[in-house]
C-alpha cells in the first residue's frame, strides 16, 4: 500500500471536512501513521510457494479458504478495513457467502476457468479462489491495486475504476478476455453496480455467471445512492425476471437489449448480513 492509497482510504474523507488548522495537523499525522503502518502491512505472499508448503489447501472447502485468508466472504473474519497497526485479532461476523458459492462452484472446481474479481482490496478472496479452483486463472481488478498482497502463476492483478465507463472499457473489455465467473465486489454504489454488470456481461462466456455482492446496499444505505438516479440494480433485475420494461440513465440501449436476450436466470440469496444476485448467461448467445 503506497502513501497515496493510505491517505485516500483512511484520511481523505476527514481532510475534506476539516478546518485549516486540522488539515495542517492531518498532513503530518498521515505521514507519521503511514510509516508506523509499514511495520504492520503484510509482505507479498507467493501462492505457488505456499501451495508447495501446504498442499492440503487445494483440498479445502471455500469457507475454510475464505477464513484462512481472512476474506469477509466466509462466516467470520478479522476486520481488514482497519488500519493495519490498529487491527485486532478478534473474529467478527462476515458475509457468509461461502455456503452459497460452494453449491454454485463445486461442479466447476476442476475446470480450467477464467475468473474475475472486481474490488479485490488486499486480494484475500482471490487467494482463496486460487486454491479452490486449482486449474483456473484468477484476475483481480481494484481501484487501488497497490494494496494487493499476493502473487502467483495463476494470478493477474490490475487497476480498474468501475465508476467510469472509460476505465471499464480500457482495463477490462479491451483485454479481450471472456470470463467464466465474475464476482463484483467493488464500491457497491448504485451506478457502479449497474454499469459493471451491463458493460461486462457480453464478456461472460456461454453458461457463465456474474455475481453482484451486497446488491442491497443502494436500497438500504443512502450513501450508496447519493446524487444517483433510481432504479437500483436489484429493482432492475426483478423487472427483468417479471418481464417488465425498465429505464436507467446508466444503461445503453444495446447493452439492455443484449442482456435481456442472453440472460438465462437471475437468483437472489441472503448471506449473514447482505444479499447477492447470481446472474447466469444462456448457453446459446443471441
Secondary structure, 3 states (H helix, E strand, C coil): CCHHHHHHHHCHHHHHHCCHHHHHHHHHHHHHHHHHHHCCCCCCEEHHHHHHHCHHHHHCCHHHHHHHCCCCCCCEEECCCCCHHHCCCCEEECCCCHHHHHHHHHHHCCCCCEEEEECCCCCHHHHHHHHHCCCCEEEEEECCHHHCCEECCCEEEEECCCCCHHHHHHHCHHHCCCEEEEEECCCCCHHHHHHHHHHHHHHEEEEEEEEEECCCHHHHCHHHCCCCCCCCHHHHHHHHHCCCCCCCCCCCHHHHHHHHHHEEEEEEEECCCCEEEEEEECCCCC
